[in-house]
Amino acid sequence: MRRSVAVWLAALALAIVEIWLIAQVAGAIGGFPTTLLLLAIAVVGVLVARRQGRKALESLRTVERDPAKIESSLSESAVVLLGAALLIVPGFITDAVGALLIASPTRPVARKGLTATWRWATKDIRDRVTIVESKINREGVVEGEVADDPPRRRPDDPTIIRGEVEP
């Protein structure tokens, strides 16, 4: 199954489960309180997004002075902003995942998981970009030639077994 199909199917399944869960909560506490609860969570998401957006811009300004911290700073901001966006989207599952992404203790784990997921989801695109870059930038490509010889083994290399083959 192609990655894009898997992502769309997962999004469709999430939407169906979210609608079912909202209906269950509305049946238990009523439609109006459920709507108010979802709106209140969305407002919290907007406030967190605004605050974290400002914080992300400040961290980018700080990173200009220390470029070694750019990856961790950007990924930290991305995790929190994704969490805020999930709080804005109506639904209890997305709200729970968004709250986990915003919580400080879970951010390092979330950052690793999201990085792995992003790499998986964008692998095809990154491969195509690499191919196009290699066709555009011919400096790094040597067609029909070997750039380096394989390393020679030393005579005293322990992986070489000396002896005779007996028939």
C-alpha positions as CSV (number, residue, x, y, z in Angstrom):
1,M,0.0,0.0,0.0
2,R,1.3,3.4,-0.9
3,R,2.2,5.8,1.9
4,S,-0.3,8.4,0.7
5,V,-3.1,5.9,0.8
6,A,-2.2,4.7,4.3
7,V,-2.1,8.3,5.5
8,W,-5.6,9.1,4.0
9,L,-7.0,5.9,5.4
10,A,-5.7,6.7,8.9
11,A,-7.2,10.2,8.7
12,L,-10.5,8.8,7.6
13,A,-10.5,6.2,10.4
14,L,-9.6,9.0,12.9
15,A,-12.5,11.1,11.7
16,I,-15.0,8.3,12.0
17,V,-13.8,7.4,15.5
18,E,-13.8,11.1,16.6
19,I,-17.4,11.6,15.4
20,W,-18.5,8.4,17.2
21,L,-16.8,9.5,20.4
22,I,-18.3,13.0,20.2
23,A,-21.7,11.4,19.7
24,Q,-21.1,9.1,22.8
25,V,-20.1,12.1,25.0
26,A,-23.0,14.2,23.7
27,G,-25.3,11.3,24.6
28,A,-23.9,11.1,28.1
29,I,-23.7,14.8,29.0
30,G,-25.8,16.5,26.4
31,G,-25.1,18.2,23.1
32,F,-24.8,21.8,24.4
33,P,-22.2,20.9,27.1
34,T,-20.3,18.8,24.6
35,T,-20.2,21.7,22.2
36,L,-19.0,24.1,25.0
37,L,-16.3,21.6,26.0
38,L,-15.0,21.3,22.5
39,L,-15.0,25.1,22.0
40,A,-13.2,25.7,25.3
41,I,-10.5,23.2,24.3
42,A,-10.2,24.9,20.9
43,V,-9.8,28.3,22.6
44,V,-7.0,26.8,24.8
45,G,-5.4,25.5,21.6
46,V,-5.5,29.0,20.0
47,L,-3.9,30.6,23.1
48,V,-1.2,27.9,23.3
49,A,-0.5,28.3,19.5
50,R,-0.2,32.1,19.9
51,R,2.2,31.8,22.9
52,Q,4.2,29.0,21.4
53,G,4.4,30.8,18.0
54,R,6.0,33.8,19.7
55,K,8.3,31.5,21.6
56,A,9.3,29.8,18.4
57,L,10.2,33.1,16.8
58,E,12.2,34.1,19.8
59,S,14.1,30.8,19.7
60,L,14.8,31.3,16.0
61,R,16.3,34.7,16.8
62,T,18.4,33.0,19.5
63,V,19.5,30.2,17.2
64,E,20.9,32.8,14.7
65,R,23.6,33.3,17.3
66,D,24.1,29.6,18.0
67,P,23.3,27.5,14.8
68,A,24.1,24.2,16.6
69,K,20.8,24.4,18.4
70,I,18.6,25.0,15.4
71,E,17.4,21.4,14.9
72,S,16.3,20.9,18.5
73,S,14.8,24.4,18.7
74,L,12.8,23.9,15.5
75,S,11.6,20.4,16.4
76,E,10.6,21.5,19.9
77,S,8.6,24.3,18.5
78,A,7.0,22.1,15.8
79,V,5.9,19.5,18.4
80,V,4.2,22.2,20.6
81,L,2.6,23.9,17.6
82,L,1.3,20.6,16.3
83,G,-0.1,19.9,19.8
84,A,-1.8,23.3,19.8
85,A,-3.2,22.6,16.3
86,L,-4.6,19.3,17.5
87,L,-6.3,21.0,20.4
88,I,-8.0,23.4,17.9
89,V,-9.3,20.5,15.8
90,P,-12.7,19.4,17.3
91,G,-12.5,15.9,18.8
92,F,-11.5,14.2,22.0
93,I,-8.8,11.9,20.6
94,T,-7.0,14.8,18.9
95,D,-7.3,16.9,22.1
96,A,-5.7,14.1,24.1
97,V,-2.8,13.7,21.6
98,G,-2.4,17.5,21.5
99,A,-2.3,17.8,25.3
100,L,0.4,15.0,25.3
101,L,2.5,16.9,22.7
102,I,2.3,20.1,24.7
103,A,3.2,18.5,28.0
104,S,6.9,19.0,28.8
105,P,7.7,15.5,30.0
106,T,6.4,13.9,26.8
107,R,8.0,16.2,24.3
108,P,11.3,14.4,23.8
109,V,9.5,11.1,23.1
110,A,7.0,12.9,20.9
111,R,9.8,14.7,19.0
112,K,11.5,11.3,18.2
113,G,8.2,9.7,17.2
114,L,7.2,12.6,15.0
115,T,10.6,12.8,13.3
116,A,10.4,9.1,12.5
117,T,6.9,9.5,11.2
118,W,7.8,12.5,9.1
119,R,10.8,10.6,7.6
120,W,8.5,7.7,6.8
121,A,5.8,9.8,5.3
122,T,8.2,11.9,3.1
123,K,10.6,9.2,2.0
124,D,9.3,9.1,-1.6
125,I,9.5,12.8,-1.9
126,R,13.0,13.0,-0.4
127,D,14.2,10.2,-2.8
128,R,12.8,12.1,-5.8
129,V,14.4,15.3,-4.6
130,T,17.8,13.6,-4.2
131,I,17.6,12.1,-7.8
132,V,16.7,15.5,-9.2
133,E,19.5,17.2,-7.3
134,S,22.0,14.7,-8.6
135,K,20.8,15.3,-12.2
136,I,21.1,19.1,-11.7
137,N,24.3,19.1,-9.8
138,R,26.8,17.0,-11.8
139,E,29.8,17.9,-9.6
140,G,29.1,15.0,-7.1
141,V,28.3,12.4,-9.8
142,V,31.0,10.6,-11.7
143,E,29.4,8.5,-14.4
144,G,31.0,5.3,-15.4
145,E,34.0,5.6,-13.1
146,V,34.9,4.4,-9.6
147,A,35.8,7.3,-7.3
148,D,37.7,5.3,-4.7
149,D,39.3,1.9,-4.7
150,P,38.2,-0.4,-1.9
151,P,40.6,-0.4,1.1
152,R,43.3,-3.1,0.9
153,R,43.6,-5.6,3.7
154,R,46.9,-5.8,5.6
155,P,48.7,-9.1,5.4
156,D,48.4,-9.4,9.2
157,D,44.6,-8.8,9.2
158,P,42.9,-11.2,11.6
159,T,40.0,-11.7,9.3
160,I,42.2,-13.4,6.7
161,I,42.5,-17.2,7.2
162,R,45.7,-18.6,5.9
163,G,45.9,-22.2,4.9
164,E,45.3,-24.8,2.2
165,V,42.1,-26.2,0.8
166,E,42.0,-30.0,0.9
167,P,40.1,-31.9,-1.7
